Amino acid sequence: MSAWRWGVYRVSYYVGRGLIRAARLLAYATAGVLTRKELGRAAAGRWSDFGIDETYVLSGLFTWEENFYFRFLKPDDHVLIVGAGSGRDLIGLRRAGYRVDGLEPSATAVTLARTMCAKAGVEADFHVGWIETTSITEKYDVFIFSWYCYSYIPDRATRIGALRAASRHLAPGGRIILSYTVTEPVTRYLPRAVAARVGRLAGVDWTPLPTDVIMFEHGGLHFEHQFLPGEIEYEAQSAGLTIAAHQVGDDGLIMLMAD
Ligand SMILES: C[S@@+](CC[C@H](N)C(=O)[O-])C[C@H]1O[C@@H](n2cnc3c(N)ncnc32)[C@H](O)[C@@H]1O
């Protein structure tokens, strides 16, 4: 092996790693500049082209979704899928016989979901918006926050506000089902400090938490809060909800009730 080629490899390796770290810090700093609302908009851009493959959209519910959701759904339930995306889980539930509507902040994803519903021969109402700010006009028996959607809501107060919004529109005996990502305590001091410092300077209205993960993704900013033990319980309790079922493994699944 020639020395110069190996030298090029070593230099490229360290420069490349430095650029990856710089991009990561830049993502946190960028999020720090944005208000909560702007961060939500940047995050919605990230979801615009998620799951656009037709085979994926028509593939139906995942096994974990069937196993958890069907434990709590009753045949006549009217369900709102929060974070309906391009429609995969909504179409799966419609095919299983449930009355299901969808809420999704990405207008691009909703356009695709409508087309895919027509292809699948199912009907559903879609609303474009965020669960925490959309004015919901109906009562639902079940709110399903789709695949990790709850983790993708930036800011603890906003997540609690989202649970409260769902809770206000629950029919008697209603249920809120959600999945979330979990983690061990981590020491992400530098990125979080960068986002917090930039946020203070920019005067924004939210503060990052140690286990928030922020990165650039195609179409926008990916935001994800990974939950430490006890956090989901705290947020559910703060929203005035009771935990009726909870299972934690590689990720978390929880069913909440208002009464
Ligand atoms: C992993 S995708 C799931 C999409 C689709 N349900 C599926 O399984 O293919 C999560 C979805 O949650 C949506 N989402 C994120 N934050 C949201 C919020 N605050 N309110 C409603 N939906 C949200 C995203 O736009 C994204 O479409």
The ligand as an ORCA input file, in Angstrom:
! r2SCAN-3c Opt
* xyz 0 1
  C     -43.226      8.267     10.936
  S     -44.391      9.324     10.190
  C     -45.769      8.210     10.072
  C     -46.612      8.482      8.866
  C     -47.690      7.406      8.600
  N     -48.645      7.337      9.661
  C     -47.005      6.070      8.426
  O     -46.975      5.264      9.365
  O     -46.467      5.863      7.329
  C     -44.891     10.431     11.509
  C     -45.879     11.489     11.058
  O     -46.223     12.324     12.167
  C     -46.471     13.629     11.653
  N     -46.398     14.636     12.722
  C     -45.300     15.116     13.323
  N     -45.616     16.071     14.225
  C     -46.980     16.175     14.205
  C     -47.919     16.989     14.914
  N     -47.508     17.885     15.800
  N     -49.249     16.838     14.644
  C     -49.662     15.924     13.723
  N     -48.805     15.128     13.029
  C     -47.480     15.249     13.258
  C     -45.389     13.796     10.593
  O     -45.681     14.845      9.677
  C     -45.331     12.397      9.974
  O     -46.148     12.310      8.833
*
